[in-house]
Amino acid sequence: MTDRRTVSAPDVSARGIANADGSVEFRGIRYATAERFRAPVDLVDTGAVVEADTWGSLCPQNPGFLEAMAGYDASTADENCLFLNVFVPPGVDESSALPVLLWIHGGAFLTGAGSLAWYHGARLARRGAVVVTINYRLGVLGYLGRSNLGTLDQISALRWVSRNISAFGGNPANVTVFGESAGGSAIVALMAAPGAAGLFHRAWAMSPSIGQLRDSRRADEAERELLEIAGVGSVAELAELPVEALLAAQATLVTRPSRGYDHFSPTAGGEGLAPDILGTAARCPVPFVVGTTRDENKLFTAFDDAARAATEADVERVFGETFGDLAAQARAVYADHRAGEPWEMISAVATDVAFRQPAIRLATARAAANTPTWMYWFTHASTAFGGRFGSCHALDLPFAFDTLDADGASALTGDSPHHAAVAERFGHELTSLATHGHPSWAQYDPDERHTLEFAPDPALLSDPERAVRLLFR
């Protein structure tokens, strides 16, 4: 019989799973309810006793291949998906006041869940923190038009943490939010959300998809397109459709071209967000760490036959479209830094356009605003499939959580004697930010541009690949 432990918090009493090492995990605690296309309603002082031994429902979605690798189970999807999970290290009680790490998963604001195997928080918690992972509404359910409901869900989860986490041994006055990809840009959005102010105190954005953050014009356009695809004339009519019809319309819409895969994403000036997300995030005073992987876009191109069939003519076209009059100079710069086949050259440009350079611009803006900022670069490469992935998007996830042995992880990471050391350093820096308010390396500034390289031999770099950065001025 599984050992259990009960925690009585202000809003709920939860019976979690007590592991042999003394750690405890509380699965599937509901933090809010929400009607379709409505803001979440916090669950406060419910008096309920929850058997917190089963993951809560996931948001309905059309899962991608990463979700499949990480153990997505469509049978557990339901619109009533506002659940969170709490991981408590051994020897902790309500007097411990440990730092709190709250994880916001990625998935292009379309897929994912806080309960996926790669995000299991037990090992990260053993570093001296209480780890919380959450579900929030996705796609049409979370980001239809200007609604920003998924962001409001995240803020509701933060309010739950503020009210209840001390009972689990966490300190509500020391909460670090962290996330990857869409979860990383969700972190940036929270830094521009008035309702989140004071609910978190440090932030870490892994490979934030900053280009997904959109304005109200784009949000309105995407909403009109979705209504047209669904064959309805209003959001009220859309609300009456079965969820399967919503997902079908969503699947059609996301195949249409967009500037930054922004069919469903946080909207500046929409509900709960400042009119200028990036400018407000640049001025946000919380300590902030941001970074990217070296080969982000290879996740999307390594096994795309059409992408891998690119020719030198395709390279010339992409460089011309991206750099204009600087195309020849850019080709020479990328040849120095990213020599490879045509598809790899194109992938390198896409990595910079979509991930690395926007992150650098945000770090630079924060440095100019004198807000504490640190930058990193994850260059440790996968050995899977002969190294085809390189250091691709999402590769750092199992290192951050030290879940390299989780289902499906090795299919992305491969195997290497250096894996454990890279995971150790990543976890150390993450918990250092949470515990002390800063990681171990020097702050980012517009002169030195200090950047920690996560690699088997980590190093503090100064303005790495400066020549590439200058192409994007």
DRENTI-287077 format. One record per residue (C-alpha): chain; x, y, z. Coordinates in pm, 1 decimal. Each point is the difference from the previous one (the first is absolute). Layout:
% residues N
[badren "A", [X, Y, Z]];
...
//
This chain:
% residues 473
[badren "A", [0.0, 0.0, 0.0]];
[badren "A", [128.5, 344.4, -91.0]];
[badren "A", [97.4, 216.5, 294.6]];
[badren "A", [-191.7, 323.1, 24.7]];
[badren "A", [46.4, 338.6, 162.2]];
[badren "A", [-265.5, 261.3, 61.7]];
[badren "A", [58.3, 374.2, -9.4]];
[badren "A", [-269.6, 234.8, 123.4]];
[badren "A", [18.8, 330.1, -185.8]];
[badren "A", [-241.3, 294.5, 22.3]];
[badren "A", [-185.7, -98.1, -316.3]];
[badren "A", [26.7, -378.8, 1.4]];
[badren "A", [124.4, -307.3, 185.8]];
[badren "A", [202.7, -219.1, -235.0]];
[badren "A", [110.8, -360.8, 49.2]];
[badren "A", [315.3, -44.8, -205.3]];
[badren "A", [235.9, -285.5, -83.3]];
[badren "A", [284.5, -45.0, 247.9]];
[badren "A", [305.2, -145.8, -174.1]];
[badren "A", [259.0, -227.5, 159.1]];
[badren "A", [257.1, 280.2, 22.0]];
[badren "A", [-236.1, 219.2, 202.8]];
[badren "A", [-103.3, 226.3, -286.5]];
[badren "A", [-368.5, 53.1, -66.0]];
[badren "A", [-190.2, 78.5, -318.2]];
[badren "A", [-350.5, 138.0, -16.5]];
[badren "A", [-160.0, -60.3, -336.6]];
[badren "A", [-307.0, 153.5, -156.6]];
[badren "A", [-101.8, 274.0, 243.2]];
[badren "A", [-261.5, 224.4, -158.4]];
[badren "A", [86.2, 368.3, 41.2]];
[badren "A", [-288.2, 161.4, -191.2]];
[badren "A", [-307.3, -65.3, -208.8]];
[badren "A", [-97.0, 168.6, -325.1]];
[badren "A", [-286.2, 1.8, -242.3]];
[badren "A", [86.9, -5.9, -369.6]];
[badren "A", [139.8, 337.4, -115.6]];
[badren "A", [-32.6, 143.6, 351.6]];
[badren "A", [263.0, 108.3, 251.3]];
[badren "A", [102.3, -252.5, 265.7]];
[badren "A", [-162.5, 4.5, 341.2]];
[badren "A", [240.5, -75.8, 285.6]];
[badren "A", [-89.6, -290.1, 224.7]];
[badren "A", [26.5, 157.5, 344.1]];
[badren "A", [-58.6, -161.3, 340.3]];
[badren "A", [-176.6, -303.0, -146.9]];
[badren "A", [39.5, -216.7, 308.1]];
[badren "A", [40.3, -292.2, -237.1]];
[badren "A", [218.3, -304.0, 60.9]];
[badren "A", [174.1, -96.1, -324.4]];
[badren "A", [156.6, -336.1, -75.6]];
[badren "A", [299.4, 154.4, -175.5]];
[badren "A", [137.5, -320.6, -151.8]];
[badren "A", [-115.4, 39.6, -362.1]];
[badren "A", [94.1, 259.4, -259.2]];
[badren "A", [-278.1, 243.3, -84.8]];
[badren "A", [-160.6, 31.1, -341.6]];
[badren "A", [201.0, 155.6, -282.2]];
[badren "A", [-132.1, 277.9, -219.3]];
[badren "A", [-153.8, -142.4, -320.5]];
[badren "A", [251.4, 31.9, -281.6]];
[badren "A", [137.3, -140.4, -322.4]];
[badren "A", [327.6, -135.8, 143.1]];
[badren "A", [334.0, 40.0, -174.1]];
[badren "A", [283.5, -250.6, -21.1]];
[badren "A", [174.0, 131.7, 313.4]];
[badren "A", [-314.9, -62.7, 203.2]];
[badren "A", [-16.5, -350.7, -143.2]];
[badren "A", [363.9, -59.1, 96.9]];
[badren "A", [-64.3, 130.1, 351.2]];
[badren "A", [-302.4, -220.0, 65.1]];
[badren "A", [-307.9, 202.3, -101.6]];
[badren "A", [-321.4, -195.9, 61.4]];
[badren "A", [-298.4, 141.5, -190.7]];
[badren "A", [-244.2, -194.0, 218.4]];
[badren "A", [77.0, 233.6, 289.1]];
[badren "A", [-93.1, 321.4, -186.6]];
[badren "A", [-292.6, 208.4, 121.4]];
[badren "A", [-94.2, 367.6, -6.1]];
[badren "A", [-1.7, -3.7, 381.7]];
[badren "A", [378.4, -9.1, 0.7]];
[badren "A", [113.7, 258.6, 256.9]];
[badren "A", [210.3, -229.2, 216.5]];
[badren "A", [343.5, 27.0, 155.8]];
[badren "A", [251.8, -237.3, 154.3]];
[badren "A", [228.7, 60.6, 297.6]];
[badren "A", [332.6, -177.9, 60.6]];
[badren "A", [146.0, 24.5, 350.6]];
[badren "A", [354.1, -115.9, 88.9]];
[badren "A", [75.4, -226.7, 297.6]];
[badren "A", [-8.0, 136.7, 353.3]];
[badren "A", [-222.8, 298.3, -72.1]];
[badren "A", [-291.3, 129.5, 203.3]];
[badren "A", [-205.0, 319.1, 12.0]];
[badren "A", [278.2, 183.2, 182.7]];
[badren "A", [264.4, -64.0, -269.2]];
[badren "A", [-71.8, 307.1, -216.0]];
[badren "A", [189.2, -135.6, -301.2]];
[badren "A", [20.6, 192.3, -326.9]];
[badren "A", [-275.8, -89.8, -245.4]];
[badren "A", [57.2, -84.6, -366.6]];
[badren "A", [-316.5, 24.4, -211.0]];
[badren "A", [24.2, -156.5, -346.7]];
[badren "A", [-198.2, 117.1, -304.4]];
[badren "A", [23.0, -253.1, -279.8]];
[badren "A", [50.5, 78.7, -366.8]];
[badren "A", [-161.1, -129.7, -315.2]];
[badren "A", [-67.3, 306.8, -217.9]];
[badren "A", [-300.7, 85.5, 222.4]];
[badren "A", [-166.1, -296.2, -171.6]];
[badren "A", [128.9, -313.6, 171.2]];
[badren "A", [152.8, -136.4, 319.5]];
[badren "A", [-78.4, -44.5, 367.4]];
[badren "A", [174.7, 44.3, 332.3]];
[badren "A", [-26.9, -371.7, 70.9]];
[badren "A", [207.9, -127.2, -292.9]];
[badren "A", [276.6, -236.5, 105.1]];
[badren "A", [285.2, 236.0, -92.5]];
[badren "A", [-135.4, 255.3, 249.6]];
[badren "A", [-14.5, -229.8, 301.5]];
[badren "A", [127.7, 229.0, 272.9]];
[badren "A", [128.4, -239.1, 267.1]];
[badren "A", [372.4, 16.3, -82.0]];
[badren "A", [-5.3, 374.4, -49.5]];
[badren "A", [-177.9, 35.1, 334.9]];
[badren "A", [275.9, -200.4, 170.6]];
[badren "A", [232.5, 290.4, -72.0]];
[badren "A", [-183.5, 193.3, 269.0]];
[badren "A", [-322.1, 136.6, -146.5]];
[badren "A", [-369.9, -70.2, -18.5]];
[badren "A", [-82.7, -55.4, -367.7]];
[badren "A", [-342.5, 73.0, -147.0]];
[badren "A", [-106.4, -93.6, -353.9]];
[badren "A", [-326.9, 122.6, -148.2]];
[badren "A", [-248.0, -48.8, -280.9]];
[badren "A", [-156.1, 301.8, -169.3]];
[badren "A", [-240.9, 41.5, -289.0]];
[badren "A", [147.8, -24.1, -348.5]];
[badren "A", [-84.3, 90.4, -356.6]];
[badren "A", [-352.9, 117.9, -68.9]];
[badren "A", [-99.5, -75.0, 360.1]];
[badren "A", [277.7, 213.4, 145.7]];
[badren "A", [90.7, 265.7, -254.6]];
[badren "A", [-296.6, 76.7, -221.9]];
[badren "A", [32.3, 359.3, -116.5]];
[badren "A", [105.3, 239.0, 273.7]];
[badren "A", [-120.6, -221.1, 287.5]];
[badren "A", [340.8, -109.4, 142.6]];
[badren "A", [-187.9, -259.3, 205.5]];
[badren "A", [303.4, -228.8, 18.6]];
[badren "A", [199.5, 282.6, 155.3]];
[badren "A", [-283.1, 70.0, 244.5]];
[badren "A", [9.4, -370.7, 92.1]];
[badren "A", [371.5, 27.8, 74.6]];
[badren "A", [-65.4, 300.9, 223.6]];
[badren "A", [-276.2, -193.1, 177.0]];
[badren "A", [249.3, -281.6, 67.3]];
[badren "A", [243.3, 255.4, 141.7]];
[badren "A", [-273.5, 127.1, 231.5]];
[badren "A", [-58.9, -359.4, 115.2]];
[badren "A", [371.3, -30.2, 75.9]];
[badren "A", [-8.3, 326.7, 193.3]];
[badren "A", [-287.4, -121.6, 216.6]];
[badren "A", [100.2, -362.4, 50.7]];
[badren "A", [363.0, -85.1, -68.1]];
[badren "A", [124.2, 69.0, 352.9]];
[badren "A", [-195.7, -305.4, 117.6]];
[badren "A", [213.7, -208.9, -239.4]];
[badren "A", [324.7, 150.9, 131.9]];
[badren "A", [36.3, 273.9, -261.1]];
[badren "A", [53.7, 371.7, 45.2]];
[badren "A", [-270.5, 205.8, -176.6]];
[badren "A", [231.1, 302.5, 18.0]];
[badren "A", [264.5, -181.1, -209.4]];
[badren "A", [-158.0, -138.5, -316.4]];
[badren "A", [195.4, -51.6, -322.4]];
[badren "A", [-193.2, -51.5, -323.6]];
[badren "A", [175.3, -188.0, -276.8]];
[badren "A", [-105.3, -138.0, -335.0]];
[badren "A", [120.2, -106.2, -343.7]];
[badren "A", [-99.0, 100.2, -355.7]];
[badren "A", [-362.2, 121.2, 24.4]];
[badren "A", [46.2, -43.6, 373.9]];
[badren "A", [300.5, 231.7, -23.5]];
[badren "A", [-198.9, 267.2, -180.8]];
[badren "A", [-276.6, -57.0, 256.5]];
[badren "A", [258.9, 100.3, 260.6]];
[badren "A", [73.0, 318.4, -196.4]];
[badren "A", [-374.5, 70.3, -19.2]];
[badren "A", [-38.3, -47.8, 376.8]];
[badren "A", [268.2, 265.9, 46.5]];
[badren "A", [-239.7, 233.0, -183.2]];
[badren "A", [-315.8, -111.8, 182.4]];
[badren "A", [-116.3, 239.4, 274.9]];
[badren "A", [-193.9, -282.2, 166.5]];
[badren "A", [316.4, -205.7, 45.2]];
[badren "A", [198.3, 276.2, 172.2]];
[badren "A", [119.4, -110.5, 341.9]];
[badren "A", [-98.4, -363.9, -59.4]];
[badren "A", [344.1, -98.7, -131.2]];
[badren "A", [343.9, 132.1, 84.5]];
[badren "A", [243.2, -149.3, -252.8]];
[badren "A", [-43.3, -124.0, -358.4]];
[badren "A", [183.4, -231.7, -240.4]];
[badren "A", [-96.7, -27.0, -369.9]];
[badren "A", [138.8, -294.0, -198.8]];
[badren "A", [-6.9, 55.4, -377.7]];
[badren "A", [-295.5, 240.0, 19.3]];
[badren "A", [-201.4, 16.0, -323.1]];
[badren "A", [-16.1, 378.3, 23.6]];
[badren "A", [-123.0, 31.3, -357.5]];
[badren "A", [-328.1, -161.2, 103.0]];
[badren "A", [-92.2, 296.9, 217.9]];
[badren "A", [-244.2, 202.0, -208.3]];
[badren "A", [-196.3, 323.7, -21.6]];
[badren "A", [-376.6, 47.9, 6.2]];
[badren "A", [-25.0, 39.8, -377.2]];
[badren "A", [151.1, -343.5, -54.5]];
[badren "A", [-216.5, -150.4, 276.4]];
[badren "A", [-316.0, 135.9, -160.9]];
[badren "A", [108.3, -128.8, -340.3]];
[badren "A", [64.9, -351.0, 133.3]];
[badren "A", [-336.2, -0.9, 178.3]];
[badren "A", [-183.4, 94.7, -319.9]];
[badren "A", [180.0, -275.9, -189.8]];
[badren "A", [-92.2, -259.0, 260.5]];
[badren "A", [-367.8, 100.2, -1.5]];
[badren "A", [-1.0, -29.5, -377.4]];
[badren "A", [160.9, -344.7, 6.6]];
[badren "A", [-243.3, -118.4, 268.7]];
[badren "A", [-294.8, 129.3, -201.8]];
[badren "A", [-140.4, 226.2, 272.2]];
[badren "A", [-59.0, 371.9, 23.1]];
[badren "A", [91.9, 76.1, 360.9]];
[badren "A", [191.2, -118.8, 303.2]];
[badren "A", [-333.1, -77.5, 165.6]];
[badren "A", [-79.3, -245.0, -280.7]];
[badren "A", [352.0, -141.8, 19.6]];
[badren "A", [-54.2, -67.2, 369.2]];
[badren "A", [-287.0, -234.4, -85.4]];
[badren "A", [208.2, -230.6, -220.1]];
[badren "A", [139.4, -329.2, 129.6]];
[badren "A", [366.5, 11.9, 94.7]];
[badren "A", [84.4, -233.3, -288.3]];
[badren "A", [-127.3, 262.3, -245.6]];
[badren "A", [209.2, 268.4, 171.2]];
[badren "A", [312.6, -214.6, -29.7]];
[badren "A", [-73.4, -75.2, -364.5]];
[badren "A", [-34.5, 371.7, -80.1]];
[badren "A", [314.0, 71.7, 201.1]];
[badren "A", [193.6, -265.5, -193.8]];
[badren "A", [-101.9, 161.3, -327.5]];
[badren "A", [89.8, 351.6, 111.5]];
[badren "A", [350.9, -87.4, 116.8]];
[badren "A", [87.3, -130.0, -346.1]];
[badren "A", [-44.1, 351.1, -140.1]];
[badren "A", [307.8, 224.2, -30.2]];
[badren "A", [63.7, 241.5, 284.8]];
[badren "A", [274.9, 236.4, 108.2]];
[badren "A", [106.4, -194.4, 304.9]];
[badren "A", [-233.8, -297.8, 43.7]];
[badren "A", [-223.0, 242.1, 188.7]];
[badren "A", [-345.7, -138.0, -74.5]];
[badren "A", [-52.8, -48.0, 375.0]];
[badren "A", [228.6, 180.8, 243.5]];
[badren "A", [15.0, 280.7, 259.7]];
[badren "A", [-126.1, 330.1, -139.9]];
[badren "A", [144.1, 336.7, 97.5]];
[badren "A", [-275.1, 223.5, 132.2]];
[badren "A", [-235.6, -296.0, 24.9]];
[badren "A", [-155.5, -115.6, 322.4]];
[badren "A", [252.8, 16.6, 283.1]];
[badren "A", [304.2, 111.3, -202.9]];
[badren "A", [173.7, 334.4, -52.4]];
[badren "A", [-21.5, 165.6, -345.3]];
[badren "A", [376.2, -47.8, -45.7]];
[badren "A", [99.1, -345.4, 125.0]];
[badren "A", [370.9, 14.1, -81.0]];
[badren "A", [48.9, 357.8, 117.3]];
[badren "A", [-177.2, -72.7, 327.4]];
[badren "A", [193.4, -325.5, 47.9]];
[badren "A", [324.2, 189.9, -59.7]];
[badren "A", [-85.9, 230.1, 290.4]];
[badren "A", [-124.3, -276.5, 231.7]];
[badren "A", [230.0, 8.1, 304.9]];
[badren "A", [5.1, -373.1, 76.6]];
[badren "A", [330.6, -182.0, -60.3]];
[badren "A", [-27.4, -166.3, -341.3]];
[badren "A", [198.8, -271.1, -178.9]];
[badren "A", [-48.4, -61.7, -371.5]];
[badren "A", [173.1, -230.3, -243.9]];
[badren "A", [-27.9, -212.0, -311.2]];
[badren "A", [151.9, -312.4, -147.6]];
[badren "A", [255.0, 19.4, -280.0]];
[badren "A", [-203.2, -188.3, -262.7]];
[badren "A", [-360.9, 70.5, 97.8]];
[badren "A", [-153.4, -50.1, -342.5]];
[badren "A", [153.9, -341.9, -62.5]];
[badren "A", [-279.2, -150.1, 209.2]];
[badren "A", [-240.0, 98.7, -277.8]];
[badren "A", [222.0, -72.9, -302.1]];
[badren "A", [220.0, -298.6, 86.7]];
[badren "A", [-260.3, -248.2, -121.5]];
[badren "A", [-188.5, 223.7, -242.7]];
[badren "A", [76.1, -144.4, -343.9]];
[badren "A", [-100.2, 321.0, -178.1]];
[badren "A", [222.6, 212.1, 224.1]];
[badren "A", [294.7, -236.6, -34.6]];
[badren "A", [-32.3, 9.8, -378.9]];
[badren "A", [96.9, 368.9, -1.5]];
[badren "A", [252.3, 108.6, -262.1]];
[badren "A", [253.7, 280.9, -24.4]];
[badren "A", [-262.5, 196.1, -192.5]];
[badren "A", [-230.9, -31.0, 303.1]];
[badren "A", [278.5, 125.7, 224.0]];
[badren "A", [51.0, 303.2, -223.5]];
[badren "A", [-372.8, 71.8, 3.7]];
[badren "A", [-27.9, -24.7, 381.3]];
[badren "A", [305.3, 217.8, 58.7]];
[badren "A", [-128.1, 255.5, -248.3]];
[badren "A", [-343.1, 12.8, 161.4]];
[badren "A", [147.3, 22.2, 350.4]];
[badren "A", [299.7, 229.2, -45.7]];
[badren "A", [-67.7, 194.1, -320.2]];
[badren "A", [308.3, 194.1, -105.6]];
[badren "A", [201.8, -177.1, 269.7]];
[badren "A", [-72.8, -346.0, -144.4]];
[badren "A", [352.2, -62.7, -131.1]];
[badren "A", [157.7, 116.1, 325.4]];
[badren "A", [-244.0, -213.3, 197.6]];
[badren "A", [84.5, -308.2, -206.7]];
[badren "A", [365.3, 46.4, 86.5]];
[badren "A", [-72.0, 52.3, 369.7]];
[badren "A", [-222.4, -307.7, 25.5]];
[badren "A", [254.7, -205.6, -192.7]];
[badren "A", [251.7, 86.1, 272.1]];
[badren "A", [-235.8, -87.2, 286.2]];
[badren "A", [-245.2, -256.9, -138.4]];
[badren "A", [166.6, -189.3, -284.0]];
[badren "A", [-221.6, -281.5, -122.0]];
[badren "A", [-239.5, -123.6, -265.1]];
[badren "A", [-248.0, 245.6, -155.2]];
[badren "A", [-280.9, -107.4, 233.4]];
[badren "A", [225.4, 62.6, 299.5]];
[badren "A", [87.0, 350.7, -118.3]];
[badren "A", [-369.0, 82.9, -43.8]];
[badren "A", [-78.0, -153.9, 338.6]];
[badren "A", [270.7, 214.5, 161.6]];
[badren "A", [-156.3, 318.0, -138.4]];
[badren "A", [-344.7, -111.7, 119.3]];
[badren "A", [144.8, -66.7, 346.6]];
[badren "A", [129.4, 356.2, 20.7]];
[badren "A", [-313.9, 160.6, -142.1]];
[badren "A", [-247.3, -188.4, 218.4]];
[badren "A", [188.7, -52.6, 325.0]];
[badren "A", [351.9, 118.1, 62.2]];
[badren "A", [0.0, 357.2, -124.5]];
[badren "A", [-338.7, 90.5, 159.4]];
[badren "A", [134.8, -133.7, 330.9]];
[badren "A", [316.6, 207.8, -39.7]];
[badren "A", [-205.9, 310.8, -79.8]];
[badren "A", [-210.7, -51.0, 312.9]];
[badren "A", [310.9, -50.0, 215.5]];
[badren "A", [153.2, 312.7, -154.2]];
[badren "A", [-314.2, 203.1, 67.0]];
[badren "A", [-4.1, -116.2, 361.1]];
[badren "A", [366.4, 87.6, 43.1]];
[badren "A", [-74.9, 347.5, -135.4]];
[badren "A", [-285.4, 27.8, 251.4]];
[badren "A", [237.5, -113.8, 278.4]];
[badren "A", [-216.6, -299.6, 90.8]];
[badren "A", [198.3, -307.0, 116.0]];
[badren "A", [47.8, -240.6, -290.9]];
[badren "A", [214.7, -302.9, -78.9]];
[badren "A", [41.7, -181.1, -330.8]];
[badren "A", [102.1, -354.5, -87.2]];
[badren "A", [55.7, -209.6, -311.2]];
[badren "A", [-65.7, -376.0, 5.1]];
[badren "A", [245.4, -160.9, -245.2]];
[badren "A", [19.1, -357.6, 130.5]];
[badren "A", [-104.5, -210.4, -298.9]];
[badren "A", [-219.4, -305.9, -32.2]];
[badren "A", [162.4, -322.6, -111.9]];
[badren "A", [-329.9, -146.8, -122.5]];
[badren "A", [-26.5, -94.8, -368.9]];
[badren "A", [366.1, 60.5, -62.8]];
[badren "A", [-15.6, 349.4, 148.1]];
[badren "A", [-249.9, 130.0, -254.7]];
[badren "A", [-188.7, 204.7, 261.9]];
[badren "A", [305.5, 192.2, 116.0]];
[badren "A", [-91.8, 214.9, 298.3]];
[badren "A", [-360.3, 32.7, -105.7]];
[badren "A", [-310.7, 161.6, 142.2]];
[badren "A", [-130.8, -179.7, 312.2]];
[badren "A", [321.8, -198.2, 45.0]];
[badren "A", [67.3, 178.3, 328.3]];
[badren "A", [-329.1, -108.6, 159.2]];
[badren "A", [113.8, -338.4, 139.7]];
[badren "A", [317.9, 169.1, 124.7]];
[badren "A", [-187.9, 271.2, 188.4]];
[badren "A", [-216.4, -257.0, 179.0]];
[badren "A", [265.6, -277.0, 7.9]];
[badren "A", [-248.9, -232.5, -167.2]];
[badren "A", [243.2, -140.3, -254.2]];
[badren "A", [-133.4, -348.5, 75.7]];
[badren "A", [-366.0, 97.1, -51.4]];
[badren "A", [-202.1, -171.3, -270.2]];
[badren "A", [102.9, 124.1, -342.2]];
[badren "A", [275.2, 233.8, 118.4]];
[badren "A", [289.3, -198.1, -141.7]];
[badren "A", [-160.8, 7.5, -345.5]];
[badren "A", [73.0, 372.8, 3.9]];
[badren "A", [315.7, 21.4, 210.8]];
[badren "A", [179.6, -319.7, -94.5]];
[badren "A", [256.2, -120.6, 250.3]];
[badren "A", [321.2, 163.1, 114.3]];
[badren "A", [232.3, -27.4, 299.7]];
[badren "A", [-35.8, 378.6, 31.0]];
[badren "A", [-377.1, 2.4, 49.6]];
[badren "A", [10.4, -19.2, 379.3]];
[badren "A", [245.0, 289.0, 33.3]];
[badren "A", [-205.6, 226.7, -226.2]];
[badren "A", [-318.0, -85.0, 192.4]];
[badren "A", [180.1, 65.9, 328.4]];
[badren "A", [112.4, 346.2, -110.6]];
[badren "A", [-337.4, 96.8, -144.0]];
[badren "A", [-185.0, -106.1, 314.5]];
[badren "A", [255.7, 175.7, 218.7]];
[badren "A", [-40.7, 330.8, -182.2]];
[badren "A", [-378.0, -21.0, -2.6]];
[badren "A", [-20.9, -63.2, 372.3]];
[badren "A", [266.3, 264.7, 63.5]];
[badren "A", [-226.1, 258.0, -164.0]];
[badren "A", [-293.7, -124.9, 206.3]];
[badren "A", [192.0, -5.7, 326.7]];
[badren "A", [225.1, 304.3, -24.8]];
[badren "A", [-160.9, 218.0, -267.0]];
[badren "A", [286.3, -47.9, -245.6]];
[badren "A", [188.4, -279.5, -180.0]];
[badren "A", [375.5, -38.0, 36.4]];
[badren "A", [122.3, 188.6, -307.4]];
[badren "A", [32.8, 369.7, -81.1]];
[badren "A", [-299.7, 210.4, -99.4]];
[badren "A", [-65.0, 86.2, -361.8]];
[badren "A", [105.3, 347.7, -109.2]];
[badren "A", [19.1, 168.4, -341.8]];
[badren "A", [380.5, 7.2, 3.7]];
[badren "A", [120.5, -342.4, 112.1]];
[badren "A", [-327.9, -186.7, -67.0]];
[badren "A", [98.8, -276.2, 243.9]];
[badren "A", [-158.0, -330.4, -102.7]];
[badren "A", [38.3, -333.2, 178.8]];
[badren "A", [47.7, -290.3, -237.7]];
[badren "A", [-167.0, -319.8, 121.6]];
[badren "A", [229.1, -268.7, -138.5]];
[badren "A", [213.5, -288.1, 132.2]];
[badren "A", [264.9, 264.7, 68.4]];
[badren "A", [-211.8, 302.9, 95.9]];
[badren "A", [152.9, 339.2, -59.3]];
[badren "A", [-89.1, 363.9, 51.3]];
[badren "A", [7.3, 153.5, -346.5]];
[badren "A", [10.7, 364.8, -98.4]];
[badren "A", [-236.6, 87.4, -285.8]];
[badren "A", [9.1, -345.1, -164.7]];
[badren "A", [-32.9, 9.0, -378.6]];
[badren "A", [15.1, 378.1, -2.6]];
[badren "A", [21.0, 9.3, -379.0]];
[badren "A", [-334.1, -182.3, -26.1]];
[badren "A", [-164.6, 235.3, 250.4]];
[badren "A", [116.6, 306.7, -189.9]];
[badren "A", [-178.4, -121.9, -312.8]];
[badren "A", [-330.1, 52.6, 184.3]];
[badren "A", [55.6, 354.7, 124.6]];
//
